[in-house]
Amino acid sequence: MSRGINTRCLHIEADEGKTEHFGSLSYPIYQTATYAHPGVGKSTGYDYSRLQNPTRAQLEKVVADLEGGIDAFALSTGMAAITLLFEIFRPGDHIISDADLYGGSIRLFDNVSKKNGIEFTFLDCSRNDPEKEIRPNTKAIYIETPTNPMMHVSDIRKTAEIAKKHGLLLIVDNTFLSPYFQNPLLLGADVVIHSGTKFLGGHNDTLAGFIVTNRPEISEKLRFLIKTTGAGLAPFDSWLLIRGIKTLGLRMERTSQNAALLAGWLKEQKIVKTVYYPGLSDHPGHEIMKSQARGFGSMITFTVDTQEHALRILEEVRMIKYAESLGGVETLITYPTTQTHADVPEEVRLKNGITPCTLRLSVGIEDGEDLVEELKSVFARCT
Ligand SMILES: *Cc1c(COP(=O)(O)O)cnc(C)c1O
């Protein structure tokens, strides 16, 4: 971990060979399902691509290194990663989870994990003490920080202390900041989740997911589970992720600069009621975020005065795309009520603060002034 993170996005071996793979700078795509054995009882180290594939293994090494983990697992999507991770729990286990999460995670917990006998307590972990909810069968605390979409910030160090004290796992979905801005494992978490579809891939062109851990016994369980359940990332998609990660630092810097510009601008607009961006000094999580992250990221949630205006903005944007997902080079705007969080029950949505006036921006790498210009003309058509 001595080299800088930008270097580590490109070079992971301290004593990298000069001409491995014929000197190819781009890691080869091992597009193979299976591997010939040199002899009976002998293996090249690779037997079948559901278990391991060199391109996927290379990507897993990169991601483990960036997060400061001992092992990483590349899965076909972020949801596949969370689903696989939950196979380590048993019926009757209890999980304390952030209430405001990516909608797909809430859907998974409510409809699949509960059916499998896992119990949940949902809590705003940025405001309430998870320690009070611990039961004899509690096994883990599951958080996002900042949360999707309301941008609540939890104190990772403090939550990790509670987890350690009670022998629980702390699982952090680090998708919103990427390892470039935040490393939960280094702050005491046990497992990190990523939707690799977002900032790690970075180009809105590939789905992927990751689990990273610094716990040998969890790594061992997950190696068995990925082999057994089979949602490992395909070789070509692994290569796309390796390629995307090469520019992670440049993209994170650029998109967060643009986000800071837009958040400040949005605050001044008449039709905008609230801007949720942890980089704003009046955001309740601003100071905690400064103490645990190296940047504020490029996600902005905001509310406008009426639902009519919210819908109008979605209809009127052109360069900014009205689309789900986030973390890519293109700026996207989404409507949590009917998109990312449509399957979250309305009363839960409203309790979490997601109203029909709430919009979420994933800020891309365009010229910031062009983004302001586009929103300016869209807002002008709303009044
Ligand atoms: C998108 C997302 C996921 C799910 O990832 P997929 O790659 O879409 O399956 C999980 N958590 C967060 C915070 C996300 O934004």
The ligand as a Gaussian input file, in Angstrom:
#p B3LYP/6-31G(d) Opt

LIG

0 1
 C      -26.434000       0.021000      -8.421000
 C      -26.193000      -0.270000      -7.017000
 C      -26.223000      -1.588000      -6.544000
 C      -26.571000      -2.756000      -7.440000
 O      -25.609000      -2.958000      -8.451000
 P      -25.944000      -3.597000      -9.889000
 O      -24.599000      -3.655000     -10.528000
 O      -26.907000      -2.676000     -10.571000
 O      -26.542000      -4.935000      -9.651000
 C      -25.945000      -1.801000      -5.212000
 N      -25.663000      -0.776000      -4.369000
 C      -25.635000       0.491000      -4.790000
 C      -25.317000       1.583000      -3.817000
 C      -25.903000       0.798000      -6.122000
 O      -25.886000       2.070000      -6.526000

